[in-house]
Amino acid sequence: MAGADLQHVEAQDVAHRRFRYFDFVMAAFVTVLVLSNVIGAGKVATITLPGIGAWPFGAGILFFPISYVIGDILTEVYGFARARRVIWTGFAALLFLAFMSWVVVNLPPDPSWTNQPAYEAIFGQVPRIVSASMLAFWAGEFVNSVVLARMKVWTQGKHLWTRTIGSTVAGQGVDSLIFYPLAFWGASGWTTDLVLKVMLTQWALKIAWEVILTPVTYAVVGWLKRREGFDVYDRETAFTPFAVGP
């Protein structure tokens, strides 16, 4: 990464600057977040591991970690304050998703429409899942962003992989620890053993995804920094989640 060619600035100095690609990154983050919660969160799939046999995992693991990679990119390129705005935007999108799913599922179906039971089976659990997901996402993503921003200052912008992986270990640990017990403990088909097994498996797989996607993260971060022309540091940033502005 050509970090030496970039202008190193404090986050406060570019708080009101309009970046060229920030909106696109935010849109990608929210899209992946919402679709992962609608399509992937409620299904348990199985993979056969050599020497172990069948091992369950949440299907959302295939795509949800992309949101964490994008979150890393947001904090690394644009700083904590702008990442905070995106986290709150994602939170609002999940809140609307929960409300919309509750309204649509509970609308009285037309007598000629016979798919209500299947519809309820697929989307009826969404409010509980999304409620758990909102809390887990909020806590985990902020932990991820704070850890990455602080590590960037500690490492003086070097060794990007240490902070992307380190922040994921912390952030995804908080996310998984909150989400799976709240979303599935006592739910139909979910035993305590299954909840714990899937929770630990998801955490490990999310970290593995972060490691695997590290070259992609390097490429995207380097490209965005060069195009934006800045390398933002959060040396004097107040790391509070309770704000939406820069």
C-alpha positions in Angstrom: 0.0 0.0 0.0 1.4 3.3 -1.0 0.8 4.9 2.4 3.9 7.1 2.2 2.3 8.9 -0.8 -0.8 9.9 1.1 -1.6 12.9 3.2 -1.9 11.7 6.8 -4.6 13.7 8.5 -6.6 13.7 11.7 -10.2 12.6 11.5 -11.4 16.0 12.7 -9.7 17.7 9.8 -11.8 15.9 7.2 -15.0 15.6 9.2 -17.0 17.6 6.7 -15.2 16.7 3.6 -17.2 14.9 0.9 -15.4 11.8 -0.1 -15.9 10.3 -3.6 -16.7 6.7 -2.7 -18.0 6.8 0.9 -21.7 6.6 -0.2 -21.0 3.5 -2.3 -19.2 1.7 0.5 -22.0 2.6 2.9 -24.6 1.2 0.5 -22.7 -2.0 0.1 -22.4 -2.4 3.9 -26.2 -1.9 4.5 -27.2 -4.1 1.6 -25.0 -7.1 2.8 -26.2 -6.5 6.4 -29.9 -6.6 5.6 -29.8 -9.4 3.1 -27.7 -11.6 5.5 -30.3 -11.1 8.2 -33.3 -11.9 6.0 -31.9 -14.8 4.0 -29.1 -16.5 5.9 -29.5 -16.0 9.7 -32.3 -18.6 10.4 -31.0 -21.6 8.5 -28.6 -24.2 9.9 -26.6 -25.9 7.2 -24.2 -28.9 7.5 -20.7 -29.5 6.2 -18.9 -32.8 6.4 -15.4 -32.3 8.0 -12.7 -35.0 7.5 -12.3 -37.1 10.6 -15.2 -35.3 12.4 -18.2 -35.9 10.3 -21.3 -33.6 9.9 -20.8 -30.2 11.5 -23.6 -27.6 11.7 -23.1 -23.9 10.8 -25.4 -20.9 10.3 -25.9 -20.3 6.6 -25.5 -16.6 7.1 -21.8 -17.1 7.6 -21.3 -17.3 3.9 -22.1 -13.7 3.3 -22.5 -11.8 6.6 -18.7 -11.5 7.3 -18.5 -9.4 4.2 -20.2 -6.6 6.2 -17.4 -6.8 8.8 -14.8 -6.6 6.1 -16.6 -3.5 4.7 -16.8 -2.2 8.3 -13.0 -2.6 8.6 -12.5 -0.7 5.3 -14.8 2.1 6.4 -12.9 2.7 9.7 -9.5 2.3 8.1 -10.1 4.6 5.2 -12.7 7.1 6.5 -12.2 7.0 10.3 -14.3 6.1 13.3 -16.8 9.0 13.0 -17.9 8.1 9.5 -18.0 4.4 10.3 -20.2 5.3 13.2 -22.7 7.0 10.8 -22.8 3.8 8.8 -23.3 1.6 11.8 -26.3 3.7 12.8 -27.6 3.6 9.3 -27.4 -0.2 9.3 -29.1 -0.2 12.7 -32.0 1.8 11.3 -32.3 -0.5 8.3 -32.5 -3.5 10.6 -35.1 -1.8 12.7 -37.3 -1.1 9.7 -36.7 -4.7 8.6 -38.0 -6.0 11.9 -41.1 -3.7 11.7 -41.9 -4.6 8.1 -41.6 -8.3 8.7 -43.9 -8.1 11.7 -46.5 -6.1 9.8 -46.4 -8.3 6.7 -46.5 -11.6 8.5 -49.5 -10.5 10.7 -51.6 -9.1 7.9 -54.7 -11.2 7.4 -54.2 -13.4 4.3 -56.7 -13.6 1.6 -58.7 -16.8 1.8 -57.6 -17.8 -1.7 -53.9 -17.5 -0.7 -52.8 -20.8 0.8 -49.1 -19.9 1.5 -49.5 -18.2 4.9 -48.2 -21.2 6.9 -45.1 -21.4 4.7 -44.7 -17.6 4.9 -44.9 -17.6 8.6 -42.4 -20.5 8.9 -39.9 -18.6 6.8 -40.4 -15.0 8.1 -42.3 -15.5 11.4 -39.1 -15.8 13.4 -37.5 -12.8 11.7 -38.5 -10.2 14.4 -36.7 -12.2 17.1 -33.7 -12.9 14.9 -33.5 -9.3 13.8 -33.9 -7.9 17.3 -31.0 -10.1 18.5 -29.1 -9.2 15.4 -29.6 -5.4 16.0 -28.2 -5.6 19.5 -25.3 -7.9 18.5 -24.5 -5.9 15.4 -24.6 -2.6 17.3 -22.3 -3.8 20.0 -20.0 -6.0 17.8 -19.5 -3.4 15.1 -18.7 -0.6 17.5 -16.1 -2.9 19.2 -14.7 -3.8 15.9 -14.4 -0.1 14.8 -12.9 1.1 18.0 -10.3 -1.6 18.2 -9.3 -1.1 14.6 -9.1 2.7 14.9 -7.0 2.5 18.1 -4.7 -0.2 16.6 -4.1 2.0 13.6 -2.7 4.7 15.8 -0.7 2.2 17.9 0.8 0.6 14.8 1.3 4.0 13.1 -0.7 2.8 10.1 1.5 -0.2 9.5 0.6 -3.9 9.4 -3.0 -3.5 8.3 -3.6 -7.3 8.7 -3.0 -7.1 12.5 -5.8 -4.6 13.1 -8.3 -6.1 10.6 -8.0 -9.6 12.1 -7.6 -8.3 15.7 -10.6 -6.2 15.5 -12.6 -9.0 14.0 -11.6 -11.4 16.8 -13.0 -8.9 19.3 -16.0 -7.6 17.4 -17.2 -10.9 16.1 -16.7 -12.4 19.5 -19.1 -9.9 21.0 -21.5 -10.2 18.1 -21.7 -14.0 18.3 -21.9 -14.1 22.1 -24.9 -11.8 22.0 -26.7 -12.9 18.8 -27.0 -16.7 19.0 -28.3 -17.0 22.6 -30.8 -14.2 22.1 -32.0 -15.3 18.7 -32.2 -19.1 19.1 -32.0 -20.2 22.7 -35.2 -22.2 23.3 -36.4 -21.8 19.7 -37.9 -24.8 17.9 -35.2 -27.1 16.7 -32.4 -25.4 18.6 -31.0 -27.3 21.6 -28.6 -25.7 24.0 -25.8 -27.8 22.6 -26.6 -26.7 19.1 -26.7 -23.0 20.0 -23.3 -23.2 21.6 -21.8 -25.3 18.8 -23.1 -23.0 16.1 -22.0 -19.9 18.1 -18.4 -21.0 18.5 -18.3 -22.3 14.9 -19.6 -19.0 13.6 -17.0 -17.0 15.5 -14.2 -19.2 14.2 -15.5 -19.1 10.6 -15.9 -15.3 10.7 -12.3 -14.9 11.8 -11.2 -17.4 9.1 -13.2 -15.4 6.5 -11.4 -12.2 7.6 -8.0 -14.0 7.2 -9.0 -15.4 3.8 -10.2 -12.0 2.5 -7.2 -10.1 3.8 -5.7 -9.7 0.3 -9.0 -8.3 -0.9 -9.1 -5.9 2.1 -5.6 -4.7 1.3 -6.4 -4.1 -2.3 -9.7 -2.2 -1.6 -8.2 -0.1 1.2 -5.2 0.8 -0.9 -7.3 1.7 -3.9 -9.8 3.8 -1.9 -7.0 5.7 0.0 -5.3 6.5 -3.3 -8.5 7.7 -4.9 -9.6 9.8 -1.8 -6.1 11.1 -1.3 -6.0 10.8 2.5 -5.0 8.5 5.3 -7.2 9.2 8.3 -6.1 8.7 11.9 -8.3 8.8 15.0 -5.7 10.2 17.5 -8.0 12.7 19.1 -11.4 11.0 18.4 -14.0 10.6 21.2 -14.9 7.0 20.7 -18.6 7.3 21.7 -21.3 5.3 19.8 -24.0 7.8 20.9 -23.6 10.2 18.1 -24.5 10.2 14.4 -22.5 13.1 13.0 -18.8 13.3 12.2 
